[in-house]
Protein backbone atom coordinates (compact mmCIF):
# COMPACT_ATOMS: atom_id res chain seq x y z
CA UNK A 1 0.00 0.00 0.00
CA UNK A 2 2.81 2.40 0.84
CA UNK A 3 4.69 1.62 -2.35
CA UNK A 4 1.51 1.94 -4.39
CA UNK A 5 0.82 5.35 -2.85
CA UNK A 6 4.23 6.98 -3.29
CA UNK A 7 6.00 4.73 -5.83
CA UNK A 8 9.18 4.46 -3.77
CA UNK A 9 10.79 1.80 -1.62
CA UNK A 10 14.12 3.41 -0.65
CA UNK A 11 14.10 5.34 2.60
CA UNK A 12 15.87 8.32 1.05
CA UNK A 13 13.19 8.61 -1.63
CA UNK A 14 10.34 8.00 0.82
CA UNK A 15 11.68 10.81 3.03
CA UNK A 16 11.29 13.27 0.16
CA UNK A 17 7.76 12.24 -0.79
CA UNK A 18 6.00 10.98 2.36
CA UNK A 19 5.68 14.27 4.33
CA UNK A 20 3.73 15.82 1.45
CA UNK A 21 1.19 13.00 1.19
CA UNK A 22 1.06 11.84 4.82
CA UNK A 23 -2.56 12.94 5.33
CA UNK A 24 -3.94 10.79 2.52
CA UNK A 25 -6.05 7.98 4.06
CA UNK A 26 -4.32 5.20 2.14
CA UNK A 27 -0.86 6.49 3.11
CA UNK A 28 -1.60 6.79 6.82
CA UNK A 29 -3.24 3.34 6.90
CA UNK A 30 -0.23 1.87 5.08
CA UNK A 31 2.17 3.52 7.50
CA UNK A 32 0.30 2.24 10.57
CA UNK A 33 0.22 -1.28 9.11
CA UNK A 34 3.94 -1.04 8.41
CA UNK A 35 4.61 0.06 11.98
CA UNK A 36 2.49 -2.78 13.36
CA UNK A 37 5.25 -5.27 12.69
CA UNK A 38 7.63 -3.28 14.87
CA UNK A 39 4.90 -2.73 17.48
CA UNK A 40 4.70 -6.51 17.70
CA UNK A 41 8.45 -6.79 18.17
CA UNK A 42 8.35 -4.13 20.89
CA UNK A 43 5.26 -5.73 22.52
CA UNK A 44 3.16 -2.58 22.22
CA UNK A 45 -0.58 -2.93 22.83
CA UNK A 46 -2.47 -4.52 21.09
CA UNK A 47 0.43 -6.63 19.77
CA UNK A 48 1.68 -7.62 23.22
CA UNK A 49 -0.10 -10.93 23.90
CA UNK A 50 2.88 -13.09 22.99
CA UNK A 51 5.36 -11.51 25.40
CA UNK A 52 4.43 -12.96 28.85
CA UNK A 53 4.10 -16.55 27.59
CA UNK A 54 7.27 -16.38 25.50
CA UNK A 55 9.28 -14.82 28.34
CA UNK A 56 8.08 -17.52 30.72
CA UNK A 57 8.46 -20.50 28.37
CA UNK A 58 11.76 -19.70 26.66
CA UNK A 59 15.14 -20.56 28.13
CA UNK A 60 16.48 -17.84 30.39
CA UNK A 61 19.29 -16.95 27.99
CA UNK A 62 16.90 -16.73 25.04
CA UNK A 63 14.52 -14.55 27.04
CA UNK A 64 17.46 -12.28 27.86
CA UNK A 65 18.08 -11.71 24.16
CA UNK A 66 14.39 -11.13 23.40
CA UNK A 67 14.11 -8.60 26.23
CA UNK A 68 17.24 -6.63 25.37
CA UNK A 69 18.83 -6.65 21.92
CA UNK A 70 15.67 -7.28 19.91
CA UNK A 71 13.81 -4.53 21.77
CA UNK A 72 16.52 -1.94 21.09
CA UNK A 73 16.56 -2.91 17.41
CA UNK A 74 12.77 -2.52 17.22
CA UNK A 75 12.96 0.93 18.85
CA UNK A 76 15.63 2.03 16.37
CA UNK A 77 13.66 0.96 13.30
CA UNK A 78 10.38 2.31 14.73
CA UNK A 79 11.97 5.74 15.19
CA UNK A 80 13.38 5.65 11.67
CA UNK A 81 10.00 4.88 10.12
CA UNK A 82 8.08 7.44 12.19
CA UNK A 83 10.69 10.09 11.36
CA UNK A 84 9.96 9.55 7.65
CA UNK A 85 6.50 11.03 8.16
CA UNK A 86 7.99 14.43 8.94
CA UNK A 87 5.74 14.85 12.00
CA UNK A 88 2.87 16.24 9.94
CA UNK A 89 0.13 13.70 10.67
CA UNK A 90 -2.20 14.20 13.62
CA UNK A 91 -3.75 10.79 12.87
CA UNK A 92 -0.42 9.04 13.42
CA UNK A 93 0.14 10.99 16.64
CA UNK A 94 -3.31 10.01 17.94
CA UNK A 95 -2.62 6.33 17.20
CA UNK A 96 0.75 6.46 18.95
CA UNK A 97 -0.72 8.29 21.97
CA UNK A 98 -3.45 5.65 22.30
CA UNK A 99 -1.00 2.76 22.06
CA UNK A 100 1.32 4.47 24.53
CA UNK A 101 -1.34 5.06 27.19
CA UNK A 102 -2.86 1.59 26.96
CA UNK A 103 0.56 -0.13 26.89
CA UNK A 104 1.76 1.71 29.99
CA UNK A 105 -1.43 1.14 31.94
CA UNK A 106 -2.01 -2.48 30.92
CA UNK A 107 1.62 -3.47 31.42
CA UNK A 108 1.91 -1.97 34.89
CA UNK A 109 -1.46 -3.17 36.18
CA UNK A 110 -0.86 -6.71 34.92
CA UNK A 111 2.66 -6.79 36.40
CA UNK A 112 1.32 -5.99 39.88
CA UNK A 113 -0.26 -9.45 40.27
CA UNK A 114 2.55 -11.54 38.78
CA UNK A 115 4.42 -14.11 40.85
CA UNK A 116 6.73 -15.42 38.14
CA UNK A 117 9.68 -13.06 37.76
CA UNK A 118 10.01 -13.45 33.99
CA UNK A 119 6.31 -12.78 33.43
CA UNK A 120 6.65 -9.69 35.63
CA UNK A 121 9.55 -8.48 33.50
CA UNK A 122 7.50 -9.19 30.36
CA UNK A 123 4.67 -6.94 31.49
CA UNK A 124 7.28 -4.43 32.57
CA UNK A 125 8.59 -4.44 28.99
CA UNK A 126 5.09 -3.75 27.69
CA UNK A 127 4.86 -0.75 30.01
CA UNK A 128 8.28 0.54 28.97
CA UNK A 129 7.26 0.25 25.32
CA UNK A 130 4.57 2.78 26.17
CA UNK A 131 7.15 5.12 27.71
CA UNK A 132 9.37 4.85 24.62
CA UNK A 133 6.45 5.78 22.39
CA UNK A 134 6.14 9.08 24.28
CA UNK A 135 9.56 10.10 23.01
CA UNK A 136 8.90 8.85 19.49
CA UNK A 137 5.49 10.51 19.10
CA UNK A 138 6.99 13.86 20.14
CA UNK A 139 8.62 13.77 16.69
CA UNK A 140 11.31 16.32 17.49
CA UNK A 141 15.04 16.17 18.18
CA UNK A 142 14.61 16.08 21.96
CA UNK A 143 12.00 13.33 21.75
CA UNK A 144 14.11 11.13 19.48
CA UNK A 145 17.21 11.75 21.62
CA UNK A 146 15.24 10.83 24.73
CA UNK A 147 13.99 7.64 23.09
CA UNK A 148 17.54 6.68 22.07
CA UNK A 149 18.84 7.36 25.58
CA UNK A 150 15.94 5.39 27.05
CA UNK A 151 16.59 2.45 24.72
CA UNK A 152 20.23 2.30 25.83
CA UNK A 153 19.23 2.51 29.48
CA UNK A 154 16.65 -0.25 29.00
CA UNK A 155 19.28 -2.44 27.38
CA UNK A 156 21.51 -2.05 30.42
CA UNK A 157 18.81 -2.44 33.08
CA UNK A 158 16.98 -5.38 31.51
CA UNK A 159 20.27 -7.18 30.85
CA UNK A 160 21.17 -6.75 34.51
CA UNK A 161 17.84 -8.20 35.64
CA UNK A 162 18.21 -11.24 33.43
CA UNK A 163 21.84 -11.69 34.42
CA UNK A 164 20.57 -12.24 37.95
CA UNK A 165 17.83 -14.57 36.70
CA UNK A 166 20.33 -16.67 34.76
CA UNK A 167 22.75 -16.95 37.69
CA UNK A 168 20.18 -17.63 40.40
CA UNK A 169 18.30 -20.14 38.24
CA UNK A 170 21.45 -21.78 36.89
CA UNK A 171 19.51 -25.00 36.35
CA UNK A 172 17.23 -23.23 33.87
CA UNK A 173 14.08 -23.21 35.99
CA UNK A 174 11.65 -20.32 36.16
CA UNK A 175 11.97 -18.07 39.19
CA UNK A 176 9.11 -16.93 41.35
CA UNK A 177 9.70 -13.65 43.15
CA UNK A 178 9.90 -15.49 46.47
CA UNK A 179 12.80 -17.59 45.15
CA UNK A 180 14.98 -14.47 45.47
CA UNK A 181 14.66 -14.63 49.26
CA UNK A 182 18.05 -14.23 50.91
CA UNK A 183 19.80 -13.16 47.70
CA UNK A 184 21.67 -10.37 49.50
CA UNK A 185 23.41 -13.01 51.62
CA UNK A 186 23.95 -15.54 48.86
CA UNK A 187 25.51 -12.97 46.49
CA UNK A 188 25.67 -9.32 47.61
CA UNK A 189 26.95 -8.12 44.22
CA UNK A 190 24.03 -9.68 42.31
CA UNK A 191 21.52 -8.39 44.85
CA UNK A 192 22.93 -4.88 44.51
CA UNK A 193 22.86 -5.09 40.70
CA UNK A 194 19.26 -6.31 40.75
CA UNK A 195 18.16 -3.57 43.14
CA UNK A 196 19.73 -0.78 41.08
CA UNK A 197 18.35 -2.13 37.81
CA UNK A 198 14.85 -2.26 39.30
CA UNK A 199 15.26 1.24 40.73
CA UNK A 200 16.29 2.37 37.25
CA UNK A 201 13.29 0.71 35.63
CA UNK A 202 11.08 2.44 38.18
CA UNK A 203 12.73 5.79 37.41
CA UNK A 204 14.24 6.40 40.84
CA UNK A 205 17.18 8.86 40.89
CA UNK A 206 20.11 8.87 40.52
CA UNK A 207 19.89 5.92 38.13
CA UNK A 208 20.11 6.08 34.36
CA UNK A 209 16.45 5.11 34.14
CA UNK A 210 15.42 8.31 35.92
CA UNK A 211 17.40 10.41 33.43
CA UNK A 212 15.83 8.55 30.50
CA UNK A 213 12.30 9.17 31.74
CA UNK A 214 13.14 12.81 32.45
CA UNK A 215 14.34 13.35 28.88
CA UNK A 216 11.26 11.72 27.37
CA UNK A 217 8.79 13.53 29.60
CA UNK A 218 10.52 16.87 29.04
CA UNK A 219 10.31 16.46 25.26
CA UNK A 220 6.61 15.59 25.51
CA UNK A 221 5.91 18.60 27.72
CA UNK A 222 7.59 20.86 25.18
CA UNK A 223 5.10 19.57 22.60
CA UNK A 224 2.18 20.25 24.95
CA UNK A 225 1.37 16.64 25.87
CA UNK A 226 0.71 17.42 29.53
CA UNK A 227 -2.09 14.87 29.98
CA UNK A 228 0.04 12.12 28.43
CA UNK A 229 2.94 12.90 30.78
CA UNK A 230 0.56 12.97 33.76
CA UNK A 231 -0.76 9.51 32.87
CA UNK A 232 2.81 8.29 32.47
CA UNK A 233 3.74 9.64 35.92
CA UNK A 234 0.77 7.83 37.47
CA UNK A 235 1.98 4.64 35.81
CA UNK A 236 5.48 5.21 37.19
CA UNK A 237 3.99 5.31 40.69
CA UNK A 238 2.12 2.04 40.02
CA UNK A 239 5.32 0.37 38.81
CA UNK A 240 7.10 1.25 42.05
CA UNK A 241 4.90 -1.26 43.87
CA UNK A 242 5.90 -4.40 41.98
CA UNK A 243 9.55 -3.42 41.56
CA UNK A 244 9.81 -2.90 45.32
CA UNK A 245 8.22 -6.32 45.86
CA UNK A 246 11.18 -7.87 44.04
CA UNK A 247 13.68 -5.79 46.03
CA UNK A 248 11.88 -6.76 49.24
CA UNK A 249 12.22 -10.45 48.33
CA UNK A 250 15.95 -10.10 47.68
CA UNK A 251 16.74 -8.16 50.84
CA UNK A 252 14.04 -8.78 53.45
CA UNK A 253 12.48 -12.20 52.87
CA UNK A 254 14.00 -15.16 54.70
CA UNK A 255 14.19 -18.38 52.64
CA UNK A 256 12.26 -21.38 53.97
CA UNK A 257 15.45 -23.41 54.17
CA UNK A 258 19.12 -22.60 54.35
CA UNK A 259 20.50 -22.01 50.87
CA UNK A 260 24.16 -22.19 49.86
CA UNK A 261 26.03 -19.17 48.56
CA UNK A 262 25.77 -18.64 44.83
CA UNK A 263 28.86 -19.58 42.86
CA UNK A 264 29.59 -16.41 40.94
CA UNK A 265 32.74 -16.36 38.83
CA UNK A 266 35.12 -13.38 39.01
CA UNK A 267 34.17 -12.38 35.46
CA UNK A 268 30.47 -12.22 36.38
CA UNK A 269 31.32 -10.16 39.46
CA UNK A 270 33.29 -7.73 37.29
CA UNK A 271 30.42 -7.57 34.78
CA UNK A 272 27.90 -6.92 37.55
CA UNK A 273 30.16 -4.21 38.97
CA UNK A 274 30.46 -2.52 35.59
CA UNK A 275 26.70 -2.61 35.13
CA UNK A 276 26.23 -1.03 38.56
CA UNK A 277 28.69 1.71 37.65
CA UNK A 278 26.95 2.24 34.32
CA UNK A 279 23.48 2.49 35.84
CA UNK A 280 24.56 4.92 38.54
CA UNK A 281 27.16 6.80 36.50
CA UNK A 282 24.76 7.18 33.58
CA UNK A 283 22.28 8.80 35.94
CA UNK A 284 24.71 11.15 37.69
CA UNK A 285 26.88 12.02 34.67
CA UNK A 286 24.63 11.50 31.64
CA UNK A 287 25.96 14.33 29.47
CA UNK A 288 28.17 12.21 27.22
CA UNK A 289 25.38 9.71 26.46
CA UNK A 290 22.90 12.54 25.96
CA UNK A 291 25.19 14.21 23.42
CA UNK A 292 25.59 10.93 21.55
CA UNK A 293 21.81 10.48 21.57
CA UNK A 294 21.27 14.00 20.22
CA UNK A 295 23.83 13.44 17.48
CA UNK A 296 22.01 10.26 16.47
CA UNK A 297 18.63 12.02 16.62
CA UNK A 298 19.77 14.76 14.24
CA UNK A 299 20.23 12.13 11.54
CA UNK A 300 16.51 11.33 11.77
CA UNK A 301 15.42 14.92 11.08
Secondary structure as GFF3:
##gff-version 3
##sequence-region A 1 301
A	DSSP	alpha_helix	2	6	.	.	.	ID=ss1
A	DSSP	alpha_helix	11	21	.	.	.	ID=ss2
A	DSSP	alpha_helix	25	42	.	.	.	ID=ss3
A	DSSP	alpha_helix	49	57	.	.	.	ID=ss4
A	DSSP	alpha_helix	60	67	.	.	.	ID=ss5
A	DSSP	alpha_helix	69	84	.	.	.	ID=ss6
A	DSSP	alpha_helix	90	112	.	.	.	ID=ss7
A	DSSP	alpha_helix	117	138	.	.	.	ID=ss8
A	DSSP	alpha_helix	141	168	.	.	.	ID=ss9
A	DSSP	three_ten_helix	177	180	.	.	.	ID=ss10
A	DSSP	alpha_helix	183	186	.	.	.	ID=ss11
A	DSSP	alpha_helix	188	202	.	.	.	ID=ss12
A	DSSP	alpha_helix	208	222	.	.	.	ID=ss13
A	DSSP	alpha_helix	226	251	.	.	.	ID=ss14
A	DSSP	alpha_helix	266	284	.	.	.	ID=ss15
A	DSSP	alpha_helix	287	300	.	.	.	ID=ss16
###
